[in-house]
Amino acid sequence: MTNAVMSDAVKAPVGELMMLPVSAWSEKLTGIKPSPATIWRWRTKGSRGSRLQCVMIFGRWSCSKEQFLAFLAGTSSTAPMPKTAPATDDAALAAAGLL
């Protein structure tokens, strides 16, 4: 993240949390600045079952680093792999009509 982006970011300490605009956290932690429409979707509809918890500060949607990382972790989780592989012997394939 460049110094220009950090100086433009609205820093608002809330208790012990440092709140920055969502776009600033995204650019700082991932190197990608999301569009305003993406931020709107993350906070209203969510992504992959996880919604971004944020607040409006001086006209910009802001969150803490912990909230942004929790959102990323929620969207990055993958479904567990099945413990056993499905049967692929000739009898099972014939029963499924594939042989």
C-alpha positions, 0 to 999 in steps of 0.5 A: 500500500502506498503512502498516498493511499494511507494518507487518504484513508480515514483512520478512526480508532474505536476503543482498541480497534483501528478502523480503516475503509474496507478498500484500504484494508483490502489493498493493504492485505491483498494488493487488490482494491475492490470496486464500491459495488463489490464492497456493497455486495460483501456487506449486504449479500455477502460472499460464500455465506460470509458477510463483511461486518462494517460501519459507515465512518465519514461516508466510507464503509470501514472495518477493523483488520480483524473483521476483514480477516474474518470475512476473508477466512469465511469466504476462503473456507472449503468444503471437507473432502469425502473420506472415501472415494466413490466405488469405481469398479466395473460392477458399480459402473455397470450398475450406473449404466456407464459400461 
